[in-house]
Amino acid sequence: MAVKLGFIGTGGIAGAHLNTLKTFDDVEFVAMCDVSEDRAKSRANEFGGKAYTDFRKMFDEVDMDAVYICTPPFAHGEQERIACEKGVHMFIEKPIAITTEQAIIINDYVQRSGVITSVGYHWRYQSNAQTALSVLRKEKKILGALGYWMGGMPGTPWWRVRAESGGQHTEQTTHIFDLCRYMVGSDAATVHGVAASGTMTDIPNYDVDDMSMVNILFKNGAIANITSSCVMNNWGRVHLEVFSRGLVVMIGGPGPLVSRNGQAEEVPQVPGMDRDRVFIDAVKTGDRSKILSPYADALETLKITSAASKSFITGKAIDL
Ligand SMILES: NC(=O)c1ccc[n+]([C@@H]2O[C@H](COP(=O)([O-])OP(=O)(O)OC[C@H]3O[C@@H](n4cnc5c(N)ncnc54)[C@H](O)[C@@H]3O)[C@@H](O)[C@H]2O)c1
């Protein structure tokens, strides 16, 4: 039996999921919803399903097993709540919200409804992350991590508006915050952040930070600094380095994955997984054990970036 899928938000990342999912012979697209009618219709014409501009109408009219929620950060909340009420499983793109207050409410709905959730933290599924994890889990104590997402400004218009994206640390560097939690194996105890702006005054509607740094103390004692910048035209540094005694594990960076005492170390490769395949299999079988980022886990990542946003303003460390 094919898994019946709907989409809410049919822009850039929806296209990536659709192009993967169309290669599976056990999914059927039944609805495409976007506030842009043209975009919804164009996806429906290409991939199938009925086009909608209102997800409430879509949920009322269409019978579906699961929904992909690929809307920008500001547009989350109501569609997740309705999906929970209707018992529709959800793949939700990161970040799950801008602030924790809303996500805590939705998490209650998710837990009470029992629907399967998977959040788009796809770095976790990659072979290099799984291989890194296999090395780090053998360490007695992980001391800390340095992470970066420094590059240019994405072109989507909502991205540069703080109220719509939450800023770079919330929207983009969230991948690195999430990977850091995953590798360190702990949730944050305290978060302190600083941010700087003022070089992008020629960009209309731009009110996000040009650069920010967030310090995290984890409950297991590990420490991390994660730096974001979106003003580095044609230059990029996007990776996570994790440290233990004599050990550096670098995920996504230019160096060897593992350096031990200054020497590159060969380690057995752990295969990666496809996030869409894992989600569809979970919906088909009811076995959610391979999902690496359910809603409740993604909430712990959001707590860090949301605390950082508060710390940027108050200058104070935030205890979680
Ligand atoms: N996992 C990843 O690596 C990855 C990569 C890119 C984007 N994303 C995430 O995916 C989300 C969307 O990003 P994008 O690049 O696809 O943006 P986009 O602007 O290309 O697409 C978003 C779409 O959602 C639609 N939309 C907005 N509000 C809506 C609503 N209430 N109902 C229905 N449709 C609505 C917009 O019209 C637009 O077509 C963001 O949260 C982003 O962080 C994740």
Ligand as a Chemical Component Dictionary entry (heavy atoms), coordinates in Angstrom:
data_LIG
# 
_chem_comp.id                   LIG 
_chem_comp.type                 NON-POLYMER 
_chem_comp.pdbx_formal_charge   0 
_chem_comp.three_letter_code    LIG 
# 
loop_
_chem_comp_atom.comp_id 
_chem_comp_atom.atom_id 
_chem_comp_atom.alt_atom_id 
_chem_comp_atom.type_symbol 
_chem_comp_atom.charge 
_chem_comp_atom.model_Cartn_x 
_chem_comp_atom.model_Cartn_y 
_chem_comp_atom.model_Cartn_z 
_chem_comp_atom.pdbx_ordinal 
LIG N1  N1  N 0  17.054 20.704 6.003  1  
LIG C1  C1  C 0  17.661 21.600 5.234  2  
LIG O1  O1  O 0  18.843 21.505 4.957  3  
LIG C2  C2  C 0  16.874 22.780 4.728  4  
LIG C3  C3  C 0  17.281 23.429 3.556  5  
LIG C4  C4  C 0  16.529 24.519 3.105  6  
LIG C5  C5  C 0  15.447 24.970 3.845  7  
LIG N2  N2  N 1  15.108 24.313 4.999  8  
LIG C6  C6  C 0  13.984 24.812 5.836  9  
LIG O2  O2  O 0  12.750 24.644 5.145  10 
LIG C7  C7  C 0  11.880 25.726 5.450  11 
LIG C8  C8  C 0  11.424 26.360 4.137  12 
LIG O3  O3  O 0  12.555 26.846 3.454  13 
LIG P1  P1  P 0  12.550 27.033 1.862  14 
LIG O4  O4  O 0  13.946 27.340 1.494  15 
LIG O5  O5  O -1 11.856 25.904 1.207  16 
LIG O6  O6  O 0  11.672 28.367 1.754  17 
LIG P2  P2  P 0  10.808 28.860 0.497  18 
LIG O7  O7  O 0  10.502 30.286 0.777  19 
LIG O8  O8  O 0  11.484 28.479 -0.754 20 
LIG O9  O9  O 0  9.476  27.974 0.601  21 
LIG C9  C9  C 0  8.561  28.113 1.648  22 
LIG C10 C10 C 0  7.164  28.028 1.053  23 
LIG O10 O10 O 0  6.195  28.030 2.113  24 
LIG C11 C11 C 0  5.090  28.791 1.663  25 
LIG N3  N3  N 0  4.291  29.203 2.817  26 
LIG C12 C12 C 0  4.537  30.184 3.720  27 
LIG N4  N4  N 0  3.559  30.211 4.651  28 
LIG C13 C13 C 0  2.680  29.238 4.338  29 
LIG C14 C14 C 0  1.471  28.785 4.908  30 
LIG N5  N5  N 0  0.979  29.343 6.010  31 
LIG N6  N6  N 0  0.804  27.768 4.294  32 
LIG C15 C15 C 0  1.298  27.208 3.180  33 
LIG N7  N7  N 0  2.447  27.597 2.588  34 
LIG C16 C16 C 0  3.138  28.592 3.158  35 
LIG C17 C17 C 0  5.699  29.925 0.872  36 
LIG O11 O11 O 0  4.779  30.524 -0.017 37 
LIG C18 C18 C 0  6.828  29.200 0.142  38 
LIG O12 O12 O 0  6.425  28.687 -1.115 39 
LIG C19 C19 C 0  12.662 26.687 6.351  40 
LIG O13 O13 O 0  12.330 26.480 7.702  41 
LIG C20 C20 C 0  14.114 26.297 6.129  42 
LIG O14 O14 O 0  14.921 26.486 7.276  43 
LIG C21 C21 C 0  15.774 23.231 5.427  44 
# 
loop_
_chem_comp_bond.comp_id 
_chem_comp_bond.atom_id_1 
_chem_comp_bond.atom_id_2 
_chem_comp_bond.value_order 
_chem_comp_bond.pdbx_ordinal 
LIG N1  C1  SING 1  
LIG C1  O1  DOUB 2  
LIG C1  C2  SING 3  
LIG C2  C3  SING 4  
LIG C2  C21 DOUB 5  
LIG C3  C4  DOUB 6  
LIG C4  C5  SING 7  
LIG C5  N2  DOUB 8  
LIG N2  C6  SING 9  
LIG N2  C21 SING 10 
LIG C6  O2  SING 11 
LIG C6  C20 SING 12 
LIG O2  C7  SING 13 
LIG C7  C8  SING 14 
LIG C7  C19 SING 15 
LIG C8  O3  SING 16 
LIG O3  P1  SING 17 
LIG P1  O4  DOUB 18 
LIG P1  O5  SING 19 
LIG P1  O6  SING 20 
LIG O6  P2  SING 21 
LIG P2  O7  DOUB 22 
LIG P2  O8  SING 23 
LIG P2  O9  SING 24 
LIG O9  C9  SING 25 
LIG C9  C10 SING 26 
LIG C10 O10 SING 27 
LIG C10 C18 SING 28 
LIG O10 C11 SING 29 
LIG C11 N3  SING 30 
LIG C11 C17 SING 31 
LIG N3  C12 SING 32 
LIG N3  C16 SING 33 
LIG C12 N4  DOUB 34 
LIG N4  C13 SING 35 
LIG C13 C14 SING 36 
LIG C13 C16 DOUB 37 
LIG C14 N5  SING 38 
LIG C14 N6  DOUB 39 
LIG N6  C15 SING 40 
LIG C15 N7  DOUB 41 
LIG N7  C16 SING 42 
LIG C17 O11 SING 43 
LIG C17 C18 SING 44 
LIG C18 O12 SING 45 
LIG C19 O13 SING 46 
LIG C19 C20 SING 47 
LIG C20 O14 SING 48 
# 
